Amino acid sequence: MFDNLSDRLSRSFKKITGKARLNHENIKEALSDVRKALLEADVALPVVKEFTGQVRKRAQGQEVSRALNPG
């Protein structure tokens, strides 16, 4: 289960790698994948909603760090 979750989250981060700035569409796509991965890992829906909501608020308009490497 943890390997699957890790793989799904890594794929989500790879999608935003190389972007200069995070926009609504980037965030929406990445968080959709994260949400699916967490739900498949049996994380409670209220926890998933709270987590993705907080990430969405903090990520909007942020620059992507060049130090981030999904590998």
N, CA, C and O atoms as a MOPAC input file, in Angstrom:
PM7 MOZYME 1SCF
protein

 N      0.81800 1    -1.18200 1     0.00000 1
 C      0.00000 1     0.00000 1     0.00000 1
 C      0.87000 1     1.25800 1     0.00000 1
 O      0.58700 1     2.20300 1    -0.73700 1
 N      1.92700 1     1.28000 1     0.82100 1
 C      2.77400 1     2.46400 1     0.88900 1
 C      3.57300 1     2.67000 1    -0.39000 1
 O      3.83500 1     3.80800 1    -0.78000 1
 N      3.96600 1     1.57600 1    -1.04900 1
 C      4.68200 1     1.69900 1    -2.31100 1
 C      3.79300 1     2.32400 1    -3.36900 1
 O      4.23600 1     3.18400 1    -4.13100 1
 N      2.54000 1     1.89500 1    -3.41800 1
 C      1.59500 1     2.45200 1    -4.37600 1
 C      1.36600 1     3.93700 1    -4.10600 1
 O      1.34400 1     4.74400 1    -5.03600 1
 N      1.19700 1     4.29400 1    -2.84400 1
 C      0.99700 1     5.69500 1    -2.47300 1
 C      2.21200 1     6.52600 1    -2.85100 1
 O      2.07900 1     7.61700 1    -3.40600 1
 N      3.37700 1     6.01700 1    -2.55600 1
 C      4.61600 1     6.71600 1    -2.89400 1
 C      4.76000 1     6.91200 1    -4.39400 1
 O      5.14400 1     7.99200 1    -4.84300 1
 N      4.45800 1     5.88900 1    -5.17000 1
 C      4.54400 1     5.99300 1    -6.62400 1
 C      3.56700 1     7.02900 1    -7.16400 1
 O      3.93100 1     7.83600 1    -8.01900 1
 N      2.34300 1     7.01400 1    -6.67800 1
 C      1.32900 1     7.95300 1    -7.15400 1
 C      1.70600 1     9.39200 1    -6.80900 1
 O      1.53000 1    10.29500 1    -7.62700 1
 N      2.22500 1     9.60600 1    -5.60000 1
 C      2.62300 1    10.95800 1    -5.20600 1
 C      3.82500 1    11.42800 1    -6.01900 1
 O      3.89700 1    12.59900 1    -6.39100 1
 N      4.75400 1    10.54400 1    -6.29600 1
 C      5.91700 1    10.90100 1    -7.12300 1
 C      5.48700 1    11.31900 1    -8.51800 1
 O      6.01900 1    12.28200 1    -9.07100 1
 N      4.53600 1    10.60900 1    -9.08700 1
 C      4.03100 1    10.97700 1   -10.41700 1
 C      3.36200 1    12.34300 1   -10.39200 1
 O      3.47600 1    13.10400 1   -11.35300 1
 N      2.67300 1    12.66100 1    -9.31700 1
 C      2.03000 1    13.97200 1    -9.19400 1
 C      3.07000 1    15.08500 1    -9.16000 1
 O      2.89300 1    16.12400 1    -9.79500 1
 N      4.15500 1    14.86900 1    -8.41800 1
 C      5.20000 1    15.88200 1    -8.32700 1
 C      5.94100 1    16.04200 1    -9.64600 1
 O      6.38300 1    17.14200 1    -9.98100 1
 N      6.08000 1    14.96400 1   -10.38900 1
 C      6.75900 1    15.04000 1   -11.68100 1
 C      5.99100 1    15.92500 1   -12.65700 1
 O      6.58500 1    16.56700 1   -13.52400 1
 N      4.67600 1    15.95500 1   -12.51200 1
 C      3.84900 1    16.77300 1   -13.41000 1
 C      4.10400 1    18.26500 1   -13.23800 1
 O      3.96800 1    19.03200 1   -14.19100 1
 N      4.47100 1    18.67900 1   -12.03300 1
 C      4.70900 1    20.10800 1   -11.81700 1
 C      6.18600 1    20.47300 1   -11.91500 1
 O      6.54100 1    21.65000 1   -11.85400 1
 N      7.03400 1    19.48300 1   -12.06400 1
 C      8.46200 1    19.74800 1   -12.21300 1
 C      8.69600 1    20.47000 1   -13.53200 1
 O      8.12800 1    20.09700 1   -14.55900 1
 N      9.52200 1    21.49000 1   -13.50300 1
 C      9.83600 1    22.23900 1   -14.71100 1
 C      8.94300 1    23.45000 1   -14.91300 1
 O      9.17700 1    24.23800 1   -15.82900 1
 N      7.92800 1    23.61400 1   -14.08200 1
 C      7.05900 1    24.78300 1   -14.16700 1
 C      7.70100 1    25.91400 1   -13.37700 1
 O      8.24900 1    25.69300 1   -12.29800 1
 N      7.63000 1    27.11800 1   -13.91500 1
 C      8.20700 1    28.25700 1   -13.21700 1
 C      7.32100 1    28.70200 1   -12.06100 1
 O      7.81100 1    29.06200 1   -10.99100 1
 N      6.02100 1    28.67300 1   -12.28700 1
 C      5.06200 1    29.09300 1   -11.27100 1
 C      3.89400 1    28.12500 1   -11.25300 1
 O      3.53100 1    27.54200 1   -12.27500 1
 N      3.31900 1    27.96700 1   -10.08500 1
 C      2.13300 1    27.12200 1    -9.96500 1
 C      0.90200 1    27.97000 1   -10.26000 1
 O      0.73800 1    29.05400 1    -9.70200 1
 N      0.04900 1    27.47700 1   -11.12800 1
 C     -1.20000 1    28.16500 1   -11.40100 1
 C     -2.36300 1    27.26300 1   -11.00100 1
 O     -2.16500 1    26.13400 1   -10.55100 1
 N     -3.56500 1    27.77300 1   -11.17000 1
 C     -4.75200 1    27.03600 1   -10.74700 1
 C     -4.82400 1    25.66100 1   -11.40900 1
 O     -5.14700 1    24.67400 1   -10.74800 1
 N     -4.53200 1    25.58900 1   -12.68200 1
 C     -4.64000 1    24.33300 1   -13.41900 1
 C     -3.59200 1    23.31200 1   -12.95700 1
 O     -3.90800 1    22.13400 1   -12.78600 1
 N     -2.33200 1    23.76600 1   -12.75200 1
 C     -1.28300 1    22.87300 1   -12.24500 1
 C     -1.67700 1    22.27700 1   -10.89700 1
 O     -1.56000 1    21.07300 1   -10.66600 1
 N     -2.14000 1    23.14300 1   -10.03000 1
 C     -2.49500 1    22.72600 1    -8.68200 1
 C     -3.67600 1    21.76000 1    -8.71100 1
 O     -3.67300 1    20.73500 1    -8.02900 1
 N     -4.67500 1    22.09900 1    -9.50500 1
 C     -5.87200 1    21.26700 1    -9.58900 1
 C     -5.52900 1    19.85300 1   -10.05600 1
 O     -6.00500 1    18.87200 1    -9.48400 1
 N     -4.70400 1    19.75500 1   -11.09300 1
 C     -4.32300 1    18.45000 1   -11.63100 1
 C     -3.50700 1    17.63600 1   -10.62200 1
 O     -3.76700 1    16.45100 1   -10.41400 1
 N     -2.53000 1    18.27600 1   -10.00700 1
 C     -1.67200 1    17.57200 1    -9.04600 1
 C     -2.47100 1    17.13600 1    -7.81600 1
 O     -2.30900 1    16.01400 1    -7.33600 1
 N     -3.32500 1    18.01200 1    -7.31000 1
 C     -4.09800 1    17.66800 1    -6.12300 1
 C     -5.14900 1    16.59600 1    -6.40700 1
 O     -5.51100 1    15.82900 1    -5.51500 1
 N     -5.62800 1    16.54200 1    -7.61800 1
 C     -6.55800 1    15.48400 1    -7.99500 1
 C     -5.87100 1    14.12300 1    -7.87700 1
 O     -6.44300 1    13.16500 1    -7.35600 1
 N     -4.64300 1    14.05800 1    -8.36700 1
 C     -3.87800 1    12.81000 1    -8.26700 1
 C     -3.56300 1    12.46500 1    -6.81000 1
 O     -3.65800 1    11.30700 1    -6.40300 1
 N     -3.19200 1    13.47600 1    -6.03900 1
 C     -2.88500 1    13.25900 1    -4.62000 1
 C     -4.12700 1    12.77400 1    -3.88700 1
 O     -4.06200 1    11.85200 1    -3.07400 1
 N     -5.26000 1    13.40500 1    -4.18200 1
 C     -6.51500 1    13.00700 1    -3.53300 1
 C     -6.84900 1    11.54100 1    -3.82800 1
 O     -7.19700 1    10.78200 1    -2.92200 1
 N     -6.74100 1    11.15400 1    -5.09000 1
 C     -7.02300 1     9.76800 1    -5.47300 1
 C     -6.07600 1     8.80000 1    -4.76600 1
 O     -6.49400 1     7.74900 1    -4.28000 1
 N     -4.81200 1     9.16300 1    -4.71700 1
 C     -3.81900 1     8.29300 1    -4.07300 1
 C     -4.12000 1     8.12300 1    -2.58900 1
 O     -4.04300 1     7.01400 1    -2.06200 1
 N     -4.46400 1     9.21800 1    -1.91500 1
 C     -4.76100 1     9.13400 1    -0.49300 1
 C     -6.02700 1     8.32600 1    -0.22400 1
 O     -6.07900 1     7.54100 1     0.72400 1
 N     -7.04300 1     8.51800 1    -1.05500 1
 C     -8.28200 1     7.76600 1    -0.86700 1
 C     -8.07400 1     6.27900 1    -1.11600 1
 O     -8.65300 1     5.44300 1    -0.42200 1
 N     -7.24400 1     5.94700 1    -2.10800 1
 C     -6.93700 1     4.53600 1    -2.36400 1
 C     -6.14000 1     3.91400 1    -1.22300 1
 O     -6.17400 1     2.70000 1    -1.02100 1
 N     -5.42400 1     4.75600 1    -0.48000 1
 C     -4.64900 1     4.27800 1     0.66800 1
 C     -5.49500 1     4.27300 1     1.93900 1
 O     -4.96800 1     4.13000 1     3.04200 1
 N     -6.80500 1     4.43000 1     1.78000 1
 C     -7.76400 1     4.38400 1     2.88400 1
 C     -7.59800 1     5.51200 1     3.90000 1
 O     -7.84800 1     5.31500 1     5.08900 1
 N     -7.18400 1     6.67400 1     3.44600 1
 C     -7.16100 1     7.85300 1     4.31100 1
 C     -8.59300 1     8.37900 1     4.36900 1
 O     -9.28900 1     8.39300 1     3.35400 1
 N     -9.02400 1     8.80100 1     5.52200 1
 C    -10.39300 1     9.27900 1     5.70700 1
 C    -10.66800 1    10.50500 1     4.83800 1
 O     -9.81700 1    11.38500 1     4.70200 1
 N    -11.86700 1    10.55200 1     4.25000 1
 C    -12.24500 1    11.63500 1     3.35600 1
 C    -12.12200 1    13.02300 1     3.99200 1
 O    -11.60900 1    13.92900 1     3.33600 1
 N    -12.56700 1    13.23500 1     5.23300 1
 C    -12.39400 1    14.56400 1     5.83200 1
 C    -10.92400 1    14.98200 1     5.94300 1
 O    -10.59600 1    16.15800 1     5.78200 1
 N    -10.05900 1    14.03300 1     6.21300 1
 C     -8.62400 1    14.32000 1     6.30600 1
 C     -8.08200 1    14.70700 1     4.92900 1
 O     -7.30000 1    15.65000 1     4.81200 1
 N     -8.49200 1    13.98700 1     3.89700 1
 C     -8.05600 1    14.28100 1     2.52700 1
 C     -8.52100 1    15.66900 1     2.11100 1
 O     -7.74900 1    16.44000 1     1.54100 1
 N     -9.78000 1    15.99100 1     2.39500 1
 C    -10.32600 1    17.30700 1     2.03100 1
 C     -9.58100 1    18.42900 1     2.74100 1
 O     -9.24200 1    19.44000 1     2.12600 1
 N     -9.32800 1    18.25600 1     4.02500 1
 C     -8.61100 1    19.27600 1     4.80300 1
 C     -7.18900 1    19.46400 1     4.27100 1
 O     -6.73100 1    20.59200 1     4.08700 1
 N     -6.50600 1    18.36500 1     4.03000 1
 C     -5.13000 1    18.42200 1     3.53400 1
 C     -5.05100 1    19.10000 1     2.17400 1
 O     -4.25500 1    20.02000 1     1.98400 1
 N     -5.87500 1    18.65300 1     1.22000 1
 C     -5.81700 1    19.23200 1    -0.12700 1
 C     -6.24900 1    20.69600 1    -0.12300 1
 O     -5.73300 1    21.49600 1    -0.90400 1
 N     -7.18200 1    21.04900 1     0.74000 1
 C     -7.59400 1    22.45000 1     0.84400 1
 C     -6.47000 1    23.34400 1     1.32800 1
 O     -6.26100 1    24.43600 1     0.80100 1
 N     -5.74900 1    22.87700 1     2.33100 1
 C     -4.62400 1    23.65700 1     2.85400 1
 C     -3.50300 1    23.77100 1     1.83000 1
 O     -2.90900 1    24.83800 1     1.67100 1
 N     -3.21400 1    22.67800 1     1.14000 1
 C     -2.16500 1    22.71300 1     0.11600 1
 C     -2.55100 1    23.67700 1    -0.99800 1
 O     -1.71900 1    24.45500 1    -1.46600 1
 N     -3.81400 1    23.62700 1    -1.42200 1
 C     -4.28800 1    24.50000 1    -2.50700 1
 C     -4.10200 1    25.97000 1    -2.13100 1
 O     -3.63400 1    26.76500 1    -2.94700 1
 N     -4.46700 1    26.33300 1    -0.89800 1
 C     -4.33700 1    27.72100 1    -0.45200 1
 C     -2.88500 1    28.17000 1    -0.44100 1
 O     -2.57000 1    29.27700 1    -0.87700 1
 N     -2.01300 1    27.32200 1     0.05000 1
 C     -0.60200 1    27.70200 1     0.18600 1
 C      0.15200 1    27.67600 1    -1.14100 1
 O      1.13000 1    28.40400 1    -1.30800 1
 N     -0.28900 1    26.84800 1    -2.08200 1
 C      0.45700 1    26.66300 1    -3.32700 1
 C      0.12900 1    27.69100 1    -4.39300 1
 O      0.95800 1    27.93000 1    -5.27100 1
 N     -1.03300 1    28.30500 1    -4.35500 1
 C     -1.44600 1    29.22100 1    -5.40800 1
 C     -0.43700 1    30.35100 1    -5.60600 1
 O     -0.18100 1    31.13000 1    -4.68800 1
 N      0.12800 1    30.43500 1    -6.79700 1
 C      1.04000 1    31.51000 1    -7.15800 1
 C      2.46100 1    31.34500 1    -6.68000 1
 O      3.29400 1    32.21900 1    -6.92000 1
 N      2.76300 1    30.25300 1    -6.01300 1
 C      4.11500 1    30.03500 1    -5.50000 1
 C      5.06800 1    29.63600 1    -6.61900 1
 O      4.68100 1    28.97500 1    -7.58200 1
 N      6.30900 1    30.04800 1    -6.47400 1
 C      7.33300 1    29.61900 1    -7.41700 1
 C      7.75200 1    28.20100 1    -7.06700 1
 O      7.78900 1    27.82200 1    -5.89700 1
 N      8.06500 1    27.42300 1    -8.09600 1
 C      8.50200 1    26.06000 1    -7.87800 1
 C     10.00500 1    26.08200 1    -7.62600 1
 O     10.77200 1    26.60400 1    -8.43500 1
 N     10.41300 1    25.51900 1    -6.51200 1
 C     11.81800 1    25.47900 1    -6.16800 1
 C     12.57700 1    24.57800 1    -7.12100 1
 O     12.13400 1    23.46800 1    -7.41700 1
 N     13.69600 1    25.04100 1    -7.59400 1
 C     14.50600 1    24.22500 1    -8.49300 1
 C     15.17000 1    23.07200 1    -7.74100 1
 O     15.67000 1    22.13100 1    -8.35700 1
 N     15.17400 1    23.14500 1    -6.42400 1
 C     15.76800 1    22.08000 1    -5.63000 1
 C     14.85500 1    20.86300 1    -5.52100 1
 O     15.30000 1    19.79100 1    -5.11300 1
 N     13.57600 1    21.02000 1    -5.88400 1
 C     12.66600 1    19.87700 1    -5.81500 1
 C     12.99800 1    18.87300 1    -6.90200 1
 O     13.11300 1    19.20600 1    -8.08200 1
 N     13.14600 1    17.64800 1    -6.46900 1
 C     13.45300 1    16.57500 1    -7.39300 1
 C     12.66300 1    15.35600 1    -6.98000 1
 O     12.94800 1    14.77100 1    -5.93500 1
 N     11.66700 1    14.94700 1    -7.77300 1
 C     10.83500 1    13.81800 1    -7.38200 1
 C     11.62500 1    12.51000 1    -7.22000 1
 O     11.19900 1    11.61100 1    -6.49500 1
 N     12.76500 1    12.41200 1    -7.89300 1
 C     13.57800 1    11.20900 1    -7.77400 1
 C     14.19100 1    11.13200 1    -6.41800 1
 O     14.91600 1    10.18200 1    -6.12200 1

